[in-house]
Amino acid sequence: MNKERVTVTLDHDVIRHLDSLIDGLKIRNRSHAVEFLLSKSLGSNKPKKAVIMAGGKGVRLRPITYEIPKPMVPIRGRPLLEHTIEMLRKQDIREVILSIGYLGNKIKEYFGNGSKFGVKINYVEETKPMGTAGALKLVKPLVDESFIVLLGDNLMDINLGELYSFHKESKAKATMALKSVNDPAPFGVTVLKGNKIVQFTEKPKTPPSNLVNAGAYVLEPEVLDMIPQGHSMMEKDVFPQLASKGELNGYFFEGQWYPTDNIKFYENAVKEWRGSLKS
């Protein structure tokens, strides 16, 4: 990323506001705070495309998912996936790629080309189960720059522009959104050193931390080249490899986050989801 030095003179109150943004992680210093606010104000350095992984069978949500695709389970009277697409639209991310598989025609029938939901939707489709990485590799012809990936069975309210800016500043190949939970065992668990994820373990018996994969990522296109042909998993075949090479960063966020991939989680999401708060 090419940068040039600019000298500015600011009022003391403005400087105090800048200093209040500095947390040593997302915003490192005054210069970084100025750059962050300018990028946000001018609308530059923001994601253009998002991939939503929506092809899983939803075994742990049966019997619901015998007839309904996992991302289409109802939350507050609308499919879960509609809430996710609404979040993208509110953050001005209008190009969406849906990766579908199991009962994918029901997703296509509902969303179509996305025009009724304020976005443009393209589809990639598994003809047989390929795993989270194998399915993601199908988007390679459709992406040529940094892109967002969201898991279709999660409800979240996250500032994707901030996640994207954090990723671009770090110059990592991948950045993973993280949440702190009381029981990390059902999730992918990370070990952080600074901003770098130095260890990633999927559903460990003895979790090394309580910081877990929240199912939102920014990836560089070259990550897709790391995915082997055929069935493979991001959680077992890609993220651990990126972490071992120091190429995976972690971004902690404080917004709502509700996984829905089993009955207990789904029930909790139905009760507590307050909607996407960013307008």
C-alpha positions as CSV (number, residue, x, y, z in Angstrom):
1,M,0.0,0.0,0.0
2,N,1.6,3.3,-1.1
3,K,1.4,6.1,1.3
4,E,2.5,9.8,1.5
5,R,3.2,11.9,4.5
6,V,0.9,14.9,5.1
7,T,1.3,17.5,7.9
8,V,-1.9,18.9,9.4
9,T,-2.6,21.3,12.3
10,L,-5.6,20.4,14.4
11,D,-7.6,22.0,17.2
12,H,-6.9,20.5,20.7
13,D,-10.5,19.2,21.0
14,V,-10.1,17.3,17.7
15,I,-6.8,15.9,18.9
16,R,-8.5,14.7,22.2
17,H,-11.2,13.0,20.1
18,L,-8.5,11.3,17.9
19,D,-6.7,10.1,21.0
20,S,-9.9,8.6,22.4
21,L,-10.0,6.3,19.4
22,I,-6.5,4.9,20.0
23,D,-6.7,1.4,21.5
24,G,-3.3,0.0,20.4
25,L,-4.9,-2.7,18.3
26,K,-7.5,-1.4,15.8
27,I,-6.2,2.2,16.0
28,R,-2.5,2.3,16.8
29,N,-1.7,6.0,17.0
30,R,-2.8,9.5,16.0
31,S,-1.7,9.1,12.4
32,H,-3.6,5.9,12.1
33,A,-6.7,7.5,13.6
34,V,-6.7,10.3,11.1
35,E,-6.3,7.9,8.2
36,F,-9.1,5.7,9.6
37,L,-11.5,8.6,9.9
38,L,-10.7,10.0,6.4
39,S,-11.1,6.6,4.8
40,K,-14.4,6.2,6.5
41,S,-15.6,9.7,5.6
42,L,-14.6,9.4,1.9
43,G,-15.9,5.9,1.5
44,S,-12.5,4.6,0.3
45,N,-10.8,1.4,1.2
46,K,-14.1,-0.5,1.8
47,P,-15.2,-3.9,0.7
48,K,-17.1,-4.3,-2.6
49,K,-18.0,-8.0,-2.6
50,A,-19.2,-10.5,0.0
51,V,-19.4,-14.2,-0.2
52,I,-22.0,-16.0,2.0
53,M,-21.5,-19.7,2.6
54,A,-25.0,-21.1,2.4
55,G,-24.6,-24.7,1.3
56,G,-24.5,-26.8,4.5
57,K,-27.0,-29.6,5.3
58,G,-27.7,-28.3,8.8
59,V,-27.6,-31.8,10.4
60,R,-27.7,-30.4,13.9
61,L,-30.9,-28.4,13.1
62,R,-32.9,-31.5,12.0
63,P,-35.8,-32.0,11.7
64,I,-36.2,-28.4,10.6
65,T,-33.6,-28.7,7.9
66,Y,-35.2,-31.7,6.2
67,E,-37.3,-29.2,4.4
68,I,-35.7,-25.8,4.9
69,P,-32.1,-24.9,4.0
70,K,-30.1,-24.0,7.1
71,P,-29.6,-20.3,6.1
72,M,-33.4,-20.0,5.5
73,V,-34.6,-20.9,9.1
74,P,-36.9,-18.1,10.3
75,I,-35.7,-15.4,12.6
76,R,-38.3,-12.7,13.6
77,G,-40.5,-13.7,10.6
78,R,-37.7,-13.6,8.0
79,P,-35.1,-16.1,6.8
80,L,-31.8,-15.8,8.6
81,L,-30.0,-15.2,5.3
82,E,-32.2,-12.1,4.6
83,H,-30.9,-10.5,7.8
84,T,-27.4,-11.1,6.6
85,I,-28.1,-9.6,3.2
86,E,-29.8,-6.6,4.9
87,M,-26.6,-6.0,7.0
88,L,-24.6,-6.0,3.8
89,R,-26.9,-3.6,2.1
90,K,-27.0,-1.2,5.0
91,Q,-23.2,-1.1,4.8
92,D,-23.3,-0.4,1.1
93,I,-21.9,-3.8,0.1
94,R,-24.2,-4.6,-2.9
95,E,-22.3,-7.4,-4.7
96,V,-23.1,-10.7,-3.1
97,I,-22.1,-14.2,-4.1
98,L,-24.1,-17.0,-2.5
99,S,-22.4,-20.4,-2.3
100,I,-25.3,-22.9,-2.3
101,G,-25.7,-26.6,-2.2
102,Y,-28.2,-28.5,-0.1
103,L,-31.8,-27.4,-1.1
104,G,-30.1,-24.5,-2.9
105,N,-33.1,-24.0,-5.3
106,K,-35.2,-22.8,-2.4
107,I,-32.6,-20.1,-1.7
108,K,-32.6,-19.1,-5.4
109,E,-36.3,-19.0,-5.6
110,Y,-36.5,-16.6,-2.6
111,F,-33.7,-14.2,-3.4
112,G,-33.5,-14.4,-7.2
113,N,-31.0,-11.9,-8.6
114,G,-31.2,-9.9,-5.4
115,S,-32.9,-6.8,-6.9
116,K,-35.8,-7.0,-4.4
117,F,-33.3,-6.8,-1.6
118,G,-31.2,-4.0,-2.9
119,V,-28.2,-6.1,-3.9
120,K,-26.9,-8.0,-6.9
121,I,-26.6,-11.7,-6.3
122,N,-24.5,-14.3,-8.2
123,Y,-24.6,-18.0,-7.3
124,V,-22.0,-20.7,-7.2
125,E,-23.3,-24.2,-6.5
126,E,-21.8,-27.5,-5.2
127,T,-22.9,-30.5,-7.2
128,K,-21.7,-32.7,-4.3
129,P,-20.6,-31.7,-0.8
130,M,-17.2,-30.1,-1.0
131,G,-16.6,-28.7,2.5
132,T,-16.3,-25.1,3.5
133,A,-13.0,-24.6,1.6
134,G,-14.0,-26.7,-1.5
135,A,-17.2,-24.7,-1.9
136,L,-15.4,-21.4,-1.4
137,K,-12.9,-22.2,-4.1
138,L,-15.7,-22.1,-6.6
139,V,-15.9,-18.3,-6.3
140,K,-12.4,-17.8,-7.7
141,P,-13.5,-16.6,-11.1
142,L,-15.7,-14.0,-9.5
143,V,-13.2,-12.3,-7.2
144,D,-10.0,-10.4,-8.1
145,E,-9.4,-8.3,-4.9
146,S,-9.9,-8.6,-1.1
147,F,-13.3,-9.8,-0.3
148,I,-15.6,-10.6,2.7
149,V,-16.7,-14.1,3.6
150,L,-19.7,-14.7,5.9
151,L,-21.0,-18.0,7.2
152,G,-24.7,-18.3,6.3
153,D,-25.7,-19.8,9.6
154,N,-24.6,-16.8,11.7
155,L,-26.5,-13.7,12.8
156,M,-24.2,-10.8,13.5
157,D,-24.0,-7.1,13.6
158,I,-20.4,-6.2,12.6
159,N,-18.9,-3.1,11.0
160,L,-17.4,-4.7,7.9
161,G,-15.8,-1.5,6.8
162,E,-13.7,-1.5,10.0
163,L,-12.9,-5.2,9.6
164,Y,-11.8,-4.6,6.0
165,S,-9.7,-1.5,6.9
166,F,-8.0,-3.5,9.8
167,H,-7.2,-6.3,7.3
168,K,-5.7,-3.9,4.7
169,E,-3.6,-2.2,7.3
170,S,-2.2,-5.5,8.6
171,K,-1.2,-6.7,5.1
172,A,-2.2,-10.3,6.1
173,K,-3.6,-12.8,3.7
174,A,-6.6,-13.4,5.9
175,T,-8.3,-11.7,8.8
176,M,-10.8,-13.5,11.0
177,A,-13.5,-11.8,13.2
178,L,-13.3,-13.0,16.8
179,K,-15.7,-13.2,19.8
180,S,-15.0,-14.0,23.4
181,V,-17.3,-16.7,24.8
182,N,-17.7,-18.6,28.0
183,D,-17.7,-22.0,26.4
184,P,-15.3,-22.1,23.4
185,A,-15.3,-25.8,22.9
186,P,-18.0,-25.9,20.1
187,F,-16.1,-23.4,17.9
188,G,-12.8,-22.8,16.2
189,V,-10.5,-21.5,18.9
190,T,-7.6,-19.1,18.4
191,V,-4.4,-18.1,20.2
192,L,-3.4,-14.5,19.6
193,K,0.0,-12.9,19.7
194,G,-0.7,-9.2,19.2
195,N,-3.0,-9.1,16.3
196,K,-1.7,-12.4,14.8
197,I,-3.5,-15.7,15.2
198,V,-0.6,-18.0,15.9
199,Q,-2.8,-21.1,16.5
200,F,-6.2,-22.2,15.2
201,T,-7.9,-25.4,16.4
202,E,-11.4,-26.5,15.4
203,K,-13.6,-27.6,18.3
204,P,-10.7,-28.6,20.7
205,K,-11.3,-30.8,23.7
206,T,-9.1,-28.5,25.8
207,P,-9.6,-24.9,24.4
208,P,-6.4,-22.8,24.7
209,S,-8.4,-19.6,24.9
210,N,-11.9,-18.2,24.9
211,L,-11.5,-16.3,21.6
212,V,-13.4,-18.0,18.8
213,N,-14.0,-17.8,15.1
214,A,-17.1,-15.7,14.6
215,G,-17.6,-16.7,10.9
216,A,-16.7,-13.4,9.2
217,Y,-13.4,-13.0,7.3
218,V,-11.6,-10.8,4.8
219,L,-9.5,-12.9,2.4
220,E,-7.0,-12.1,-0.3
221,P,-7.7,-14.0,-3.6
222,E,-4.5,-15.9,-3.3
223,V,-6.0,-17.8,-0.3
224,L,-8.2,-19.6,-2.8
225,D,-5.0,-21.0,-4.4
226,M,-4.1,-22.7,-1.1
227,I,-7.3,-24.8,-1.2
228,P,-6.8,-28.3,-2.6
229,Q,-9.1,-29.7,-5.2
230,G,-12.0,-31.7,-4.0
231,H,-13.4,-31.8,-0.5
232,S,-11.6,-29.6,2.1
233,M,-12.3,-27.5,5.1
234,M,-11.3,-23.9,5.9
235,E,-11.3,-24.8,9.6
236,K,-8.9,-27.8,9.2
237,D,-7.0,-27.4,5.9
238,V,-6.6,-23.6,5.5
239,F,-6.8,-21.6,8.7
240,P,-4.3,-23.7,10.7
241,Q,-1.9,-23.4,7.7
242,L,-2.3,-19.6,7.5
243,A,-1.8,-19.3,11.3
244,S,1.4,-21.4,11.2
245,K,2.8,-19.0,8.6
246,G,1.9,-15.8,10.4
247,E,-0.6,-14.8,7.7
248,L,-3.8,-14.9,9.7
249,N,-4.9,-11.9,11.8
250,G,-7.6,-11.6,14.4
251,Y,-10.1,-8.8,14.7
252,F,-12.1,-8.7,18.0
253,F,-15.6,-7.0,17.6
254,E,-18.2,-6.2,20.2
255,G,-21.5,-6.4,18.2
256,Q,-24.2,-9.0,18.3
257,W,-23.3,-12.5,17.3
258,Y,-25.5,-15.5,17.3
259,P,-24.5,-18.8,15.8
260,T,-27.6,-20.9,14.8
261,D,-26.1,-24.2,13.8
262,N,-27.8,-26.3,16.5
263,I,-31.2,-26.2,18.2
264,K,-30.0,-24.6,21.4
265,F,-28.1,-21.8,19.5
266,Y,-31.0,-21.2,17.2
267,E,-33.5,-20.9,20.1
268,N,-31.2,-18.3,21.7
269,A,-30.9,-16.3,18.4
270,V,-34.7,-16.2,18.0
271,K,-35.1,-14.9,21.6
272,E,-32.3,-12.3,21.6
273,W,-31.6,-11.0,18.1
274,R,-32.3,-7.3,18.0
275,G,-31.7,-6.8,14.3
276,S,-28.9,-5.2,12.4
277,L,-28.2,-1.9,14.2
278,K,-26.2,-0.1,11.6
279,S,-28.2,2.0,9.2
